[in-house]
Amino acid sequence: MSFMENVFTELERKVERVASAIKRLKEENSKLRSGNQELNQRLRELKAAESGSDGTSKELKSRIAQLENERDSLVELKKRVETRLEAILSQFEWLER
């Protein structure tokens, strides 16, 4: 194999790894969005139930706080995934130059 063939082969491997990482991150992002939507729906349901009840409001407030924390964690994870994806894409753009 010539030097250029080796360079192209290595570049092709890197592109395949980047494409695989992008695919994985997109899937992860999709799952996070879905989870976030589910949490938001459950949160709305709990808030609606809270406004209509009196004896269980402490339990509901606790559950709402847990769900809000979980949602915040998912939002933070989503931001990190987006940051990682942007970094990979910028590296890929650098490789294209």
N, CA, C and O atoms as CSV, one atom per row, in Angstrom:
chain,resi,resn,atom,element,x,y,z
A,1,MET,N,N,0.836,-1.182,0.000
A,1,MET,CA,C,0.000,0.000,0.000
A,1,MET,C,C,0.880,1.245,0.000
A,1,MET,O,O,1.896,1.313,0.692
A,2,SER,N,N,0.469,2.207,-0.780
A,2,SER,CA,C,1.241,3.439,-0.825
A,2,SER,C,C,0.905,4.305,0.379
A,2,SER,O,O,-0.055,4.047,1.106
A,3,PHE,N,N,1.706,5.323,0.570
A,3,PHE,CA,C,1.491,6.250,1.686
A,3,PHE,C,C,0.106,6.880,1.616
A,3,PHE,O,O,-0.595,6.949,2.625
A,4,MET,N,N,-0.291,7.339,0.435
A,4,MET,CA,C,-1.594,7.995,0.268
A,4,MET,C,C,-2.745,7.019,0.530
A,4,MET,O,O,-3.758,7.392,1.122
A,5,GLU,N,N,-2.584,5.773,0.087
A,5,GLU,CA,C,-3.622,4.783,0.362
A,5,GLU,C,C,-3.776,4.570,1.861
A,5,GLU,O,O,-4.893,4.431,2.358
A,6,ASN,N,N,-2.660,4.543,2.582
A,6,ASN,CA,C,-2.710,4.401,4.042
A,6,ASN,C,C,-3.409,5.595,4.680
A,6,ASN,O,O,-4.213,5.435,5.598
A,7,VAL,N,N,-3.099,6.785,4.191
A,7,VAL,CA,C,-3.727,7.992,4.722
A,7,VAL,C,C,-5.235,7.944,4.478
A,7,VAL,O,O,-6.023,8.237,5.377
A,8,PHE,N,N,-5.629,7.577,3.271
A,8,PHE,CA,C,-7.054,7.501,2.947
A,8,PHE,C,C,-7.760,6.414,3.757
A,8,PHE,O,O,-8.890,6.601,4.206
A,9,THR,N,N,-7.102,5.304,3.935
A,9,THR,CA,C,-7.685,4.223,4.729
A,9,THR,C,C,-7.895,4.673,6.169
A,9,THR,O,O,-8.947,4.419,6.755
A,10,GLU,N,N,-6.910,5.330,6.732
A,10,GLU,CA,C,-7.026,5.825,8.111
A,10,GLU,C,C,-8.112,6.895,8.203
A,10,GLU,O,O,-8.888,6.907,9.158
A,11,LEU,N,N,-8.173,7.782,7.229
A,11,LEU,CA,C,-9.214,8.809,7.211
A,11,LEU,C,C,-10.595,8.168,7.109
A,11,LEU,O,O,-11.539,8.604,7.769
A,12,GLU,N,N,-10.706,7.143,6.290
A,12,GLU,CA,C,-11.981,6.439,6.143
A,12,GLU,C,C,-12.399,5.804,7.472
A,12,GLU,O,O,-13.575,5.853,7.834
A,13,ARG,N,N,-11.463,5.217,8.191
A,13,ARG,CA,C,-11.759,4.637,9.512
A,13,ARG,C,C,-12.253,5.719,10.479
A,13,ARG,O,O,-13.212,5.509,11.221
A,14,LYS,N,N,-11.594,6.860,10.459
A,14,LYS,CA,C,-11.994,7.955,11.340
A,14,LYS,C,C,-13.388,8.451,10.996
A,14,LYS,O,O,-14.193,8.719,11.888
A,15,VAL,N,N,-13.675,8.575,9.712
A,15,VAL,CA,C,-14.994,9.030,9.284
A,15,VAL,C,C,-16.059,8.023,9.723
A,15,VAL,O,O,-17.134,8.411,10.181
A,16,GLU,N,N,-15.764,6.744,9.582
A,16,GLU,CA,C,-16.712,5.717,10.004
A,16,GLU,C,C,-16.952,5.781,11.513
A,16,GLU,O,O,-18.086,5.619,11.963
A,17,ARG,N,N,-15.900,6.016,12.295
A,17,ARG,CA,C,-16.059,6.135,13.753
A,17,ARG,C,C,-16.895,7.361,14.096
A,17,ARG,O,O,-17.757,7.303,14.972
A,18,VAL,N,N,-16.642,8.472,13.407
A,18,VAL,CA,C,-17.416,9.688,13.659
A,18,VAL,C,C,-18.875,9.453,13.288
A,18,VAL,O,O,-19.775,9.839,14.034
A,19,ALA,N,N,-19.113,8.831,12.155
A,19,ALA,CA,C,-20.493,8.564,11.720
A,19,ALA,C,C,-21.195,7.654,12.725
A,19,ALA,O,O,-22.364,7.866,13.047
A,20,SER,N,N,-20.495,6.661,13.209
A,20,SER,CA,C,-21.063,5.761,14.214
A,20,SER,C,C,-21.375,6.514,15.503
A,20,SER,O,O,-22.427,6.304,16.108
A,21,ALA,N,N,-20.468,7.386,15.923
A,21,ALA,CA,C,-20.694,8.174,17.142
A,21,ALA,C,C,-21.880,9.110,16.966
A,21,ALA,O,O,-22.687,9.274,17.881
A,22,ILE,N,N,-21.988,9.720,15.797
A,22,ILE,CA,C,-23.109,10.623,15.520
A,22,ILE,C,C,-24.423,9.849,15.560
A,22,ILE,O,O,-25.406,10.322,16.132
A,23,LYS,N,N,-24.445,8.675,14.964
A,23,LYS,CA,C,-25.655,7.855,14.974
A,23,LYS,C,C,-26.042,7.503,16.411
A,23,LYS,O,O,-27.206,7.620,16.793
A,24,ARG,N,N,-25.056,7.069,17.204
A,24,ARG,CA,C,-25.305,6.700,18.587
A,24,ARG,C,C,-25.812,7.901,19.394
A,24,ARG,O,O,-26.740,7.768,20.192
A,25,LEU,N,N,-25.203,9.064,19.185
A,25,LEU,CA,C,-25.617,10.261,19.904
A,25,LEU,C,C,-27.015,10.718,19.488
A,25,LEU,O,O,-27.786,11.199,20.317
A,26,LYS,N,N,-27.336,10.567,18.212
A,26,LYS,CA,C,-28.687,10.913,17.766
A,26,LYS,C,C,-29.720,10.009,18.430
A,26,LYS,O,O,-30.772,10.475,18.867
A,27,GLU,N,N,-29.413,8.709,18.504
A,27,GLU,CA,C,-30.325,7.777,19.161
A,27,GLU,C,C,-30.475,8.125,20.641
A,27,GLU,O,O,-31.580,8.113,21.183
A,28,GLU,N,N,-29.363,8.432,21.279
A,28,GLU,CA,C,-29.383,8.802,22.692
A,28,GLU,C,C,-30.186,10.088,22.893
A,28,GLU,O,O,-30.969,10.192,23.838
A,29,ASN,N,N,-29.996,11.045,22.022
A,29,ASN,CA,C,-30.731,12.305,22.098
A,29,ASN,C,C,-32.233,12.064,21.927
A,29,ASN,O,O,-33.051,12.663,22.624
A,30,SER,N,N,-32.578,11.189,21.000
A,30,SER,CA,C,-33.988,10.862,20.772
A,30,SER,C,C,-34.601,10.233,22.022
A,30,SER,O,O,-35.720,10.570,22.407
A,31,LYS,N,N,-33.866,9.324,22.650
A,31,LYS,CA,C,-34.358,8.694,23.876
A,31,LYS,C,C,-34.517,9.722,24.986
A,31,LYS,O,O,-35.487,9.680,25.742
A,32,LEU,N,N,-33.575,10.638,25.085
A,32,LEU,CA,C,-33.653,11.666,26.117
A,32,LEU,C,C,-34.852,12.583,25.888
A,32,LEU,O,O,-35.552,12.946,26.834
A,33,ARG,N,N,-35.084,12.952,24.642
A,33,ARG,CA,C,-36.243,13.795,24.336
A,33,ARG,C,C,-37.541,13.080,24.694
A,33,ARG,O,O,-38.455,13.674,25.266
A,34,SER,N,N,-37.607,11.806,24.352
A,34,SER,CA,C,-38.798,11.026,24.657
A,34,SER,C,C,-39.001,10.940,26.170
A,34,SER,O,O,-40.112,11.125,26.668
A,35,GLY,N,N,-37.924,10.658,26.889
A,35,GLY,CA,C,-38.006,10.594,28.343
A,35,GLY,C,C,-38.422,11.925,28.936
A,35,GLY,O,O,-39.207,11.969,29.884
A,36,ASN,N,N,-37.907,12.999,28.388
A,36,ASN,CA,C,-38.256,14.329,28.869
A,36,ASN,C,C,-39.738,14.613,28.628
A,36,ASN,O,O,-40.405,15.189,29.488
A,37,GLN,N,N,-40.249,14.219,27.483
A,37,GLN,CA,C,-41.667,14.412,27.193
A,37,GLN,C,C,-42.531,13.616,28.174
A,37,GLN,O,O,-43.539,14.115,28.674
A,38,GLU,N,N,-42.126,12.379,28.439
A,38,GLU,CA,C,-42.876,11.560,29.386
A,38,GLU,C,C,-42.865,12.182,30.782
A,38,GLU,O,O,-43.889,12.221,31.463
A,39,LEU,N,N,-41.705,12.663,31.194
A,39,LEU,CA,C,-41.617,13.294,32.506
A,39,LEU,C,C,-42.465,14.553,32.583
A,39,LEU,O,O,-43.131,14.799,33.589
A,40,ASN,N,N,-42.441,15.342,31.533
A,40,ASN,CA,C,-43.272,16.547,31.515
A,40,ASN,C,C,-44.754,16.187,31.595
A,40,ASN,O,O,-45.522,16.857,32.285
A,41,GLN,N,N,-45.153,15.132,30.892
A,41,GLN,CA,C,-46.551,14.691,30.934
A,41,GLN,C,C,-46.915,14.223,32.344
A,41,GLN,O,O,-47.968,14.594,32.863
A,42,ARG,N,N,-46.064,13.422,32.964
A,42,ARG,CA,C,-46.342,12.953,34.329
A,42,ARG,C,C,-46.378,14.119,35.303
A,42,ARG,O,O,-47.191,14.142,36.226
A,43,LEU,N,N,-45.499,15.078,35.093
A,43,LEU,CA,C,-45.474,16.256,35.961
A,43,LEU,C,C,-46.777,17.045,35.842
A,43,LEU,O,O,-47.335,17.482,36.849
A,44,ARG,N,N,-47.255,17.224,34.622
A,44,ARG,CA,C,-48.529,17.921,34.421
A,44,ARG,C,C,-49.677,17.169,35.097
A,44,ARG,O,O,-50.550,17.772,35.720
A,45,GLU,N,N,-49.658,15.844,34.962
A,45,GLU,CA,C,-50.707,15.038,35.590
A,45,GLU,C,C,-50.661,15.166,37.111
A,45,GLU,O,O,-51.697,15.296,37.762
A,46,LEU,N,N,-49.464,15.128,37.663
A,46,LEU,CA,C,-49.341,15.247,39.110
A,46,LEU,C,C,-49.755,16.623,39.602
A,46,LEU,O,O,-50.403,16.748,40.641
A,47,LYS,N,N,-49.387,17.647,38.863
A,47,LYS,CA,C,-49.793,18.995,39.261
A,47,LYS,C,C,-51.309,19.137,39.198
A,47,LYS,O,O,-51.910,19.785,40.055
A,48,ALA,N,N,-51.929,18.533,38.188
A,48,ALA,CA,C,-53.385,18.579,38.078
A,48,ALA,C,C,-54.016,17.816,39.242
A,48,ALA,O,O,-55.003,18.264,39.825
A,49,ALA,N,N,-53.440,16.668,39.572
A,49,ALA,CA,C,-53.962,15.883,40.692
A,49,ALA,C,C,-53.771,16.632,42.008
A,49,ALA,O,O,-54.621,16.563,42.896
A,50,GLU,N,N,-52.671,17.337,42.128
A,50,GLU,CA,C,-52.398,18.083,43.354
A,50,GLU,C,C,-53.434,19.172,43.573
A,50,GLU,O,O,-53.894,19.383,44.695
A,51,SER,N,N,-53.793,19.850,42.520
A,51,SER,CA,C,-54.749,20.949,42.667
A,51,SER,C,C,-56.135,20.435,43.035
A,51,SER,O,O,-56.946,21.191,43.571
A,52,GLY,N,N,-56.423,19.173,42.762
A,52,GLY,CA,C,-57.734,18.620,43.067
A,52,GLY,C,C,-57.772,17.806,44.343
A,52,GLY,O,O,-58.821,17.261,44.689
A,53,SER,N,N,-56.654,17.706,45.058
A,53,SER,CA,C,-56.643,16.890,46.273
A,53,SER,C,C,-56.144,17.704,47.446
A,53,SER,O,O,-55.559,18.774,47.274
A,54,ASP,N,N,-56.382,17.186,48.647
A,54,ASP,CA,C,-55.905,17.897,49.828
A,54,ASP,C,C,-55.024,17.007,50.705
A,54,ASP,O,O,-53.970,17.457,51.154
A,55,GLY,N,N,-55.418,15.771,50.961
A,55,GLY,CA,C,-54.681,14.902,51.881
A,55,GLY,C,C,-53.378,14.382,51.317
A,55,GLY,O,O,-52.442,14.127,52.075
A,56,THR,N,N,-53.291,14.222,50.034
A,56,THR,CA,C,-52.097,13.634,49.441
A,56,THR,C,C,-51.172,14.687,48.845
A,56,THR,O,O,-50.227,14.346,48.134
A,57,SER,N,N,-51.427,15.947,49.120
A,57,SER,CA,C,-50.636,16.992,48.469
A,57,SER,C,C,-49.159,16.933,48.871
A,57,SER,O,O,-48.296,17.249,48.051
A,58,LYS,N,N,-48.848,16.540,50.102
A,58,LYS,CA,C,-47.437,16.439,50.495
A,58,LYS,C,C,-46.732,15.356,49.688
A,58,LYS,O,O,-45.600,15.543,49.241
A,59,GLU,N,N,-47.405,14.226,49.504
A,59,GLU,CA,C,-46.829,13.136,48.709
A,59,GLU,C,C,-46.640,13.586,47.259
A,59,GLU,O,O,-45.615,13.312,46.634
A,60,LEU,N,N,-47.637,14.270,46.751
A,60,LEU,CA,C,-47.547,14.733,45.368
A,60,LEU,C,C,-46.452,15.776,45.201
A,60,LEU,O,O,-45.723,15.761,44.209
A,61,LYS,N,N,-46.335,16.673,46.159
A,61,LYS,CA,C,-45.275,17.679,46.069
A,61,LYS,C,C,-43.905,17.019,46.070
A,61,LYS,O,O,-43.005,17.423,45.334
A,62,SER,N,N,-43.761,16.001,46.903
A,62,SER,CA,C,-42.495,15.270,46.938
A,62,SER,C,C,-42.228,14.594,45.595
A,62,SER,O,O,-41.118,14.656,45.067
A,63,ARG,N,N,-43.262,13.944,45.047
A,63,ARG,CA,C,-43.111,13.265,43.754
A,63,ARG,C,C,-42.833,14.275,42.644
A,63,ARG,O,O,-42.014,14.024,41.760
A,64,ILE,N,N,-43.509,15.404,42.693
A,64,ILE,CA,C,-43.276,16.455,41.697
A,64,ILE,C,C,-41.829,16.934,41.772
A,64,ILE,O,O,-41.172,17.113,40.747
A,65,ALA,N,N,-41.342,17.139,42.984
A,65,ALA,CA,C,-39.952,17.575,43.150
A,65,ALA,C,C,-38.998,16.531,42.579
A,65,ALA,O,O,-38.010,16.884,41.936
A,66,GLN,N,N,-39.282,15.248,42.807
A,66,GLN,CA,C,-38.443,14.179,42.260
A,66,GLN,C,C,-38.459,14.209,40.734
A,66,GLN,O,O,-37.416,14.101,40.089
A,67,LEU,N,N,-39.644,14.357,40.172
A,67,LEU,CA,C,-39.763,14.395,38.710
A,67,LEU,C,C,-39.069,15.621,38.120
A,67,LEU,O,O,-38.444,15.540,37.062
A,68,GLU,N,N,-39.181,16.748,38.804
A,68,GLU,CA,C,-38.501,17.948,38.316
A,68,GLU,C,C,-36.989,17.749,38.348
A,68,GLU,O,O,-36.288,18.165,37.426
A,69,ASN,N,N,-36.486,17.117,39.401
A,69,ASN,CA,C,-35.051,16.835,39.479
A,69,ASN,C,C,-34.625,15.884,38.374
A,69,ASN,O,O,-33.576,16.063,37.756
A,70,GLU,N,N,-35.447,14.870,38.130
A,70,GLU,CA,C,-35.134,13.908,37.072
A,70,GLU,C,C,-35.145,14.594,35.707
A,70,GLU,O,O,-34.280,14.345,34.867
A,71,ARG,N,N,-36.142,15.464,35.499
A,71,ARG,CA,C,-36.224,16.213,34.244
A,71,ARG,C,C,-34.995,17.103,34.076
A,71,ARG,O,O,-34.412,17.162,32.993
A,72,ASP,N,N,-34.603,17.793,35.142
A,72,ASP,CA,C,-33.425,18.651,35.082
A,72,ASP,C,C,-32.173,17.844,34.740
A,72,ASP,O,O,-31.320,18.294,33.974
A,73,SER,N,N,-32.076,16.648,35.320
A,73,SER,CA,C,-30.935,15.779,35.013
A,73,SER,C,C,-30.935,15.387,33.544
A,73,SER,O,O,-29.888,15.388,32.897
A,74,LEU,N,N,-32.106,15.053,33.018
A,74,LEU,CA,C,-32.198,14.675,31.605
A,74,LEU,C,C,-31.880,15.850,30.688
A,74,LEU,O,O,-31.241,15.678,29.650
A,75,VAL,N,N,-32.321,17.025,31.067
A,75,VAL,CA,C,-32.016,18.215,30.265
A,75,VAL,C,C,-30.507,18.456,30.260
A,75,VAL,O,O,-29.928,18.768,29.219
A,76,GLU,N,N,-29.881,18.312,31.413
A,76,GLU,CA,C,-28.427,18.494,31.502
A,76,GLU,C,C,-27.703,17.438,30.661
A,76,GLU,O,O,-26.740,17.751,29.961
A,77,LEU,N,N,-28.168,16.195,30.730
A,77,LEU,CA,C,-27.567,15.131,29.935
A,77,LEU,C,C,-27.735,15.420,28.454
A,77,LEU,O,O,-26.816,15.195,27.667
A,78,LYS,N,N,-28.904,15.915,28.069
A,78,LYS,CA,C,-29.152,16.268,26.668
A,78,LYS,C,C,-28.174,17.356,26.209
A,78,LYS,O,O,-27.642,17.292,25.101
A,79,LYS,N,N,-27.945,18.344,27.063
A,79,LYS,CA,C,-27.000,19.408,26.716
A,79,LYS,C,C,-25.599,18.845,26.516
A,79,LYS,O,O,-24.881,19.245,25.600
A,80,ARG,N,N,-25.216,17.901,27.396
A,80,ARG,CA,C,-23.879,17.302,27.247
A,80,ARG,C,C,-23.780,16.503,25.965
A,80,ARG,O,O,-22.745,16.529,25.300
A,81,VAL,N,N,-24.848,15.786,25.601
A,81,VAL,CA,C,-24.858,15.024,24.350
A,81,VAL,C,C,-24.728,15.975,23.166
A,81,VAL,O,O,-23.971,15.714,22.232
A,82,GLU,N,N,-25.470,17.079,23.211
A,82,GLU,CA,C,-25.390,18.055,22.125
A,82,GLU,C,C,-23.995,18.649,22.023
A,82,GLU,O,O,-23.488,18.852,20.920
A,83,THR,N,N,-23.369,18.929,23.162
A,83,THR,CA,C,-22.011,19.479,23.167
A,83,THR,C,C,-21.035,18.476,22.567
A,83,THR,O,O,-20.168,18.838,21.770
A,84,ARG,N,N,-21.185,17.193,22.963
A,84,ARG,CA,C,-20.309,16.155,22.406
A,84,ARG,C,C,-20.497,16.032,20.904
A,84,ARG,O,O,-19.528,15.888,20.158
A,85,LEU,N,N,-21.740,16.091,20.467
A,85,LEU,CA,C,-22.029,15.986,19.036
A,85,LEU,C,C,-21.438,17.164,18.273
A,85,LEU,O,O,-20.874,16.987,17.194
A,86,GLU,N,N,-21.566,18.359,18.829
A,86,GLU,CA,C,-20.976,19.533,18.189
A,86,GLU,C,C,-19.461,19.400,18.095
A,86,GLU,O,O,-18.869,19.765,17.079
A,87,ALA,N,N,-18.828,18.879,19.147
A,87,ALA,CA,C,-17.371,18.691,19.129
A,87,ALA,C,C,-16.974,17.694,18.053
A,87,ALA,O,O,-15.998,17.905,17.332
A,88,ILE,N,N,-17.728,16.612,17.946
A,88,ILE,CA,C,-17.432,15.606,16.923
A,88,ILE,C,C,-17.611,16.205,15.539
A,88,ILE,O,O,-16.786,15.987,14.651
A,89,LEU,N,N,-18.682,16.956,15.356
A,89,LEU,CA,C,-18.922,17.566,14.044
A,89,LEU,C,C,-17.837,18.576,13.690
A,89,LEU,O,O,-17.425,18.664,12.533
A,90,SER,N,N,-17.373,19.335,14.672
A,90,SER,CA,C,-16.310,20.294,14.373
A,90,SER,C,C,-15.013,19.571,14.021
A,90,SER,O,O,-14.256,20.030,13.165
A,91,GLN,N,N,-14.755,18.440,14.680
A,91,GLN,CA,C,-13.575,17.650,14.331
A,91,GLN,C,C,-13.727,17.087,12.925
A,91,GLN,O,O,-12.768,17.046,12.154
A,92,PHE,N,N,-14.926,16.660,12.604
A,92,PHE,CA,C,-15.176,16.137,11.276
A,92,PHE,C,C,-14.974,17.231,10.225
A,92,PHE,O,O,-14.392,16.986,9.168
A,93,GLU,N,N,-15.458,18.431,10.521
A,93,GLU,CA,C,-15.254,19.549,9.598
A,93,GLU,C,C,-13.769,19.829,9.422
A,93,GLU,O,O,-13.315,20.144,8.322
A,94,TRP,N,N,-13.015,19.714,10.511
A,94,TRP,CA,C,-11.580,19.929,10.426
A,94,TRP,C,C,-10.943,18.877,9.525
A,94,TRP,O,O,-10.033,19.182,8.755
A,95,LEU,N,N,-11.421,17.639,9.622
A,95,LEU,CA,C,-10.875,16.560,8.791
A,95,LEU,C,C,-11.169,16.795,7.315
A,95,LEU,O,O,-10.392,16.383,6.453
A,96,GLU,N,N,-12.286,17.454,7.019
A,96,GLU,CA,C,-12.662,17.676,5.629
A,96,GLU,C,C,-11.791,18.730,4.935
A,96,GLU,O,O,-11.730,18.783,3.707
A,97,ARG,N,N,-11.119,19.565,5.733
A,97,ARG,CA,C,-10.307,20.640,5.136
A,97,ARG,C,C,-9.116,20.144,4.416
A,97,ARG,O,O,-8.350,20.937,3.869
